[in-house]
Amino acid sequence: MADIVSKLWTLIDLQIPLVATDMETYLLKEGIFTQDDLNKFKEISKSIKRAYYALQRDPEDAIKTLKK
């Protein structure tokens, strides 16, 4: 379980902000991604954050959230 927490925190703390910045400042403006792609990415980011915080309460629910 500690490994999952560590990996989710790495996503939340390091990778998601970098990808979001790249998408908003370069990839969206260049036409590589659409606004719909950016919205999907934001929803996925929210799901990852919900799963991270749910791990303490209900690990099963967190796993289901990540699978979805």
N, C-alpha and C positions, 0 to 999 in steps of 0.2 A: 504494500500500500504506500509506503514511503516513496517508492520509485515513481508511482503514478503522481503523487503530490508534487514531487520534484519536476517531473516532465511537464505537468500542467503549469506549474509556476514559471518554468522557463518559457513556455509559450506565452503566458500572460505578460510576463515582465520584459522579455526580450524580443521575441519573434513577432508577435501580433502587432506591436507598435511600429516595428520596422516595415512590415508588409503593408500596414494601413497607410503609412506615410508614402511609401512608394506608389501605392495604388492611387492615392489622392493627388499627389504632386506630379507624377510622371505617366504612369500607365493609363490612367483615365484620360488625361489630356492628349496623349498620343493616339488614343483610340484602340489600344490593346485590350482594355477592359471597358465595359459599359457601366452605367450607373446601377443597373440591375445586378451586375457582378459585385460591385462594391457593397450594395445593400445585403446581398447574400453573405458576403464576407463578414459584415458587421453582425449579422444574425448568428453566424457560426462562432464568432468571437464571444458573443454574449452567452451562447450555450457552453462554451469552454469555461467561462468564468463561473456560470451557475454550477457546473459540474465540480469545479474546484472547491467552491464553498459548500456544496452538498456532500462532499466526501466525509466531512466530520460528522454530519447528522446521519446520512444514509448512503453508504457506499454503493449499494445496489442501484439506487436511483441515479447516482452519479454516472455509473457505468452505462446505464440505459440512455442517459442524456448524451453521452459521448458517442454511443453507437448510432443514435438517431442522427 
